[in-house]
Amino acid sequence: MYQSTKRTIFIIAGIVSLLLGIIGIFLPLVPTTPFILLASILFSKSSERLHRWLLNQPRLGPLIKDWEQYGVIRIQIKIISTLMILLILVYPIFFLGFPFWVKGIVVGTLSGVLIFIWTRPSRAKESIRE
């Protein structure tokens, strides 16, 4: 019974993550890539059918495969992510009256995300793909 409950929770969490990722395509404040990658991980642990379906999506599948097989985040995704993060960062820092410590947490968290994104390779090494 434990395995069945765990599988169900992973599927539900994967669907929620996928929906948040899709919302993120249209709303700049919601990140798309992390939610889509999380959905892929959750589906891979719970439903081969849903994982395969996600990998076969024409827009998302290649990006997920790059990450799963090679740990790669494409340069276009890095640039778009950076621009979105900077957009998210600038507004609250300069235009909202949050306490300094809240602004520090926001800057620290988003800086960590940017460091992670830009320290991943942008393309697979040729010797790996052959």
Residue frames relative to the residue before (quaternion, step in Angstrom):
aa qw qx qy qz dx dy dz
M 1.0000 0.0000 0.0000 0.0000 0.00 0.00 0.00
Y 0.6060 0.5716 -0.3544 0.4248 3.61 1.01 -0.78
Q 0.6551 0.5211 -0.3076 0.4525 3.60 0.91 -0.94
S 0.6584 0.5122 -0.3029 0.4609 3.59 0.97 -0.87
T 0.6564 0.5013 -0.3052 0.4740 3.59 0.97 -0.86
K 0.6413 0.5201 -0.3151 0.4680 3.58 0.96 -0.88
R 0.6464 0.5204 -0.3122 0.4624 3.58 0.94 -0.91
T 0.6619 0.5080 -0.3004 0.4621 3.59 0.91 -0.93
I 0.6517 0.5064 -0.3145 0.4689 3.58 0.93 -0.86
F 0.6525 0.5070 -0.3134 0.4680 3.61 0.96 -0.83
I 0.6495 0.5047 -0.3267 0.4655 3.61 0.95 -0.79
I 0.6615 0.4936 -0.3096 0.4721 3.60 0.88 -0.90
A 0.6588 0.4949 -0.3080 0.4755 3.60 0.91 -0.89
G 0.6352 0.5312 -0.3226 0.4584 3.60 1.04 -0.75
I 0.6540 0.5006 -0.3080 0.4762 3.57 0.98 -0.85
V 0.6461 0.5053 -0.3196 0.4744 3.60 0.94 -0.86
S 0.6545 0.5099 -0.3073 0.4661 3.58 0.94 -0.88
L 0.6448 0.5140 -0.3158 0.4693 3.57 0.97 -0.84
L 0.6553 0.5067 -0.3107 0.4661 3.59 0.94 -0.85
L 0.6453 0.5031 -0.3208 0.4771 3.59 0.99 -0.78
G 0.6323 0.5281 -0.3233 0.4655 3.57 1.05 -0.75
I 0.6528 0.5010 -0.3075 0.4778 3.57 1.00 -0.83
I 0.6203 0.5228 -0.3344 0.4797 3.59 1.01 -0.79
G 0.6457 0.5528 -0.3067 0.4283 3.57 1.04 -0.82
I 0.5462 0.5954 -0.4034 0.4293 3.58 1.20 -0.39
F 0.7724 0.3679 -0.1683 0.4897 3.56 1.02 -0.85
L 0.7422 0.3184 -0.1997 0.5548 3.60 1.17 -0.51
P 0.4006 -0.7684 0.4433 0.2295 3.59 -0.46 1.16
L 0.6502 0.5341 -0.3364 0.4229 3.63 1.09 -0.41
V 0.6736 0.4423 -0.2883 0.5172 3.59 1.26 -0.24
P 0.3574 -0.7553 0.5013 0.2247 3.62 -0.59 1.06
T 0.3653 -0.7516 0.5140 0.1935 3.57 -0.94 0.89
T 0.7109 0.5143 -0.2835 0.3871 3.56 0.59 -1.18
P 0.6811 0.4757 -0.3386 0.4418 3.67 0.71 -0.82
F 0.6639 0.5042 -0.3125 0.4553 3.58 0.97 -0.79
I 0.6450 0.5042 -0.3243 0.4740 3.59 1.01 -0.76
L 0.6566 0.4955 -0.3133 0.4746 3.60 0.95 -0.82
L 0.6323 0.5197 -0.3294 0.4707 3.58 1.02 -0.76
A 0.6305 0.5211 -0.3321 0.4697 3.59 0.97 -0.83
S 0.6456 0.5245 -0.3207 0.4530 3.58 0.94 -0.84
I 0.6545 0.5014 -0.3108 0.4729 3.59 0.94 -0.87
L 0.6775 0.4921 -0.2983 0.4580 3.58 0.87 -0.93
F 0.6610 0.4908 -0.3105 0.4751 3.59 0.98 -0.79
S 0.6360 0.5368 -0.3419 0.4363 3.60 1.00 -0.74
K 0.7042 0.4444 -0.2558 0.4911 3.58 1.17 -0.57
S 0.7872 0.3430 -0.1645 0.4854 3.60 1.20 -0.31
S 0.8231 0.0350 0.0295 0.5661 3.59 0.97 -0.78
E 0.3379 -0.7554 0.5309 0.1823 3.56 -0.39 1.24
R 0.6263 0.5525 -0.3353 0.4359 3.59 1.04 -0.79
L 0.6950 0.4529 -0.2817 0.4822 3.62 0.85 -0.92
H 0.6227 0.5327 -0.3381 0.4628 3.59 1.04 -0.74
R 0.6632 0.4952 -0.2970 0.4761 3.59 0.91 -0.92
W 0.6255 0.5366 -0.3325 0.4585 3.60 1.01 -0.84
L 0.6681 0.4976 -0.2995 0.4651 3.59 0.91 -0.90
L 0.6615 0.5067 -0.3033 0.4623 3.59 0.97 -0.83
N 0.6963 0.4755 -0.2690 0.4655 3.59 1.13 -0.59
Q 0.4555 0.6617 -0.4696 0.3664 3.60 1.24 0.09
P 0.5087 -0.7034 0.3968 0.2984 3.61 -0.71 1.03
R 0.7292 0.4139 -0.2506 0.4840 3.64 0.96 -0.73
L 0.7699 0.3850 -0.1927 0.4710 3.57 0.88 -0.93
G 0.5824 0.6473 -0.3592 0.3359 3.57 1.00 -0.80
P 0.6930 0.4752 -0.3041 0.4488 3.63 0.73 -0.93
L 0.6443 0.5147 -0.3273 0.4613 3.60 1.02 -0.74
I 0.6550 0.5009 -0.3074 0.4750 3.58 0.99 -0.83
K 0.6454 0.5156 -0.3215 0.4629 3.59 0.96 -0.86
D 0.6150 0.5409 -0.3441 0.4590 3.61 0.99 -0.81
W 0.6867 0.4777 -0.2855 0.4677 3.58 0.90 -0.91
E 0.7070 0.4807 -0.2771 0.4384 3.58 0.79 -1.02
Q 0.7485 0.4148 -0.2260 0.4654 3.59 0.91 -0.88
Y 0.8420 0.1976 -0.0490 0.4995 3.58 0.90 -0.91
G 0.4160 -0.7085 0.4721 0.3196 3.63 1.24 -0.20
V 0.4328 0.7240 -0.4150 0.3409 3.55 1.24 0.61
I 0.0880 -0.7207 0.6826 0.0828 3.53 -1.20 0.74
R 0.4269 -0.7339 0.4696 0.2419 3.57 -0.52 1.19
I 0.6249 -0.5854 0.3785 0.3515 3.55 -1.12 0.78
Q 0.6204 0.5426 -0.3523 0.4433 3.62 1.01 -0.74
I 0.6577 0.4983 -0.3011 0.4779 3.57 1.01 -0.84
K 0.6214 0.5372 -0.3400 0.4579 3.59 1.02 -0.74
I 0.6758 0.4937 -0.2962 0.4602 3.58 0.89 -0.92
I 0.6623 0.4939 -0.3061 0.4731 3.59 0.88 -0.94
S 0.6539 0.5148 -0.3119 0.4584 3.59 0.93 -0.89
T 0.6551 0.5137 -0.3111 0.4584 3.57 0.93 -0.88
L 0.6598 0.5005 -0.3113 0.4661 3.58 0.90 -0.88
M 0.6607 0.4984 -0.3099 0.4680 3.59 0.94 -0.83
I 0.6523 0.5074 -0.3160 0.4660 3.58 0.95 -0.85
L 0.6541 0.4998 -0.3187 0.4699 3.59 0.94 -0.81
L 0.6219 0.5290 -0.3307 0.4734 3.57 1.05 -0.75
I 0.6599 0.4926 -0.2954 0.4844 3.57 0.97 -0.89
L 0.6816 0.5161 -0.2794 0.4370 3.57 0.98 -0.85
V 0.6773 0.5302 -0.3015 0.4114 3.58 0.85 -0.97
Y 0.6672 0.5395 -0.3272 0.3959 3.60 0.78 -0.93
P 0.7421 0.3908 -0.2762 0.4693 3.65 0.59 -0.96
I 0.6310 0.5550 -0.3479 0.4157 3.61 1.01 -0.71
F 0.8039 0.3238 -0.1493 0.4759 3.58 0.83 -0.96
F 0.8022 0.3470 -0.1520 0.4615 3.59 1.03 -0.70
L 0.7181 0.3786 -0.2597 0.5231 3.61 1.20 -0.18
G 0.4545 -0.7317 0.4565 0.2226 3.54 -1.05 0.77
F 0.1720 0.7928 -0.5631 0.1576 3.58 0.84 0.91
P 0.5841 -0.5584 0.4391 0.3928 3.58 -1.16 0.49
F 0.6584 -0.5407 0.3599 0.3803 3.54 -1.18 0.62
W 0.6588 0.5211 -0.3221 0.4367 3.62 0.92 -0.84
V 0.6216 0.5189 -0.3466 0.4735 3.62 1.07 -0.64
K 0.6432 0.5113 -0.3162 0.4742 3.55 0.98 -0.85
G 0.6278 0.5408 -0.3246 0.4562 3.59 1.05 -0.75
I 0.6455 0.5079 -0.3174 0.4740 3.58 0.99 -0.83
V 0.6476 0.5150 -0.3167 0.4638 3.58 0.94 -0.89
V 0.6737 0.4865 -0.2971 0.4703 3.59 0.83 -0.98
G 0.6669 0.5109 -0.3045 0.4488 3.60 0.90 -0.88
T 0.6731 0.4969 -0.2964 0.4605 3.57 0.88 -0.93
L 0.7136 0.4404 -0.2700 0.4732 3.58 0.77 -0.98
S 0.5938 0.5355 -0.3711 0.4722 3.61 1.11 -0.52
G 0.6356 0.5277 -0.3207 0.4633 3.58 1.00 -0.79
V 0.6347 0.5179 -0.3210 0.4753 3.56 1.03 -0.80
L 0.6640 0.5017 -0.3041 0.4635 3.58 0.91 -0.89
I 0.6334 0.5191 -0.3354 0.4656 3.58 0.97 -0.80
F 0.6440 0.5163 -0.3214 0.4640 3.57 0.94 -0.88
I 0.6690 0.5132 -0.3061 0.4420 3.59 0.81 -1.01
W 0.7641 0.4091 -0.2166 0.4493 3.58 0.74 -1.04
T 0.6437 0.4839 -0.3524 0.4768 3.61 1.21 -0.09
R 0.5377 0.5665 -0.4219 0.4603 3.61 1.26 0.08
P 0.5428 -0.6069 0.4500 0.3669 3.60 -1.08 0.57
S 0.4382 -0.7047 0.5019 0.2440 3.57 -1.20 0.63
R 0.7857 0.0408 -0.0474 0.6154 3.56 1.25 -0.29
A 0.5765 -0.5959 0.4335 0.3531 3.53 -1.20 0.57
K 0.5280 -0.5977 0.4920 0.3492 3.52 -1.14 0.60
E 0.5766 -0.6335 0.3978 0.3287 3.56 -0.91 0.92
S 0.6533 0.5305 -0.3259 0.4308 3.58 0.98 -0.80
I 0.6246 0.5345 -0.3443 0.4535 3.59 1.15 -0.55
R 0.6932 0.5037 -0.2763 0.4352 3.59 0.94 -0.91
E 0.6327 0.5720 -0.3438 0.3928 3.61 1.06 -0.58
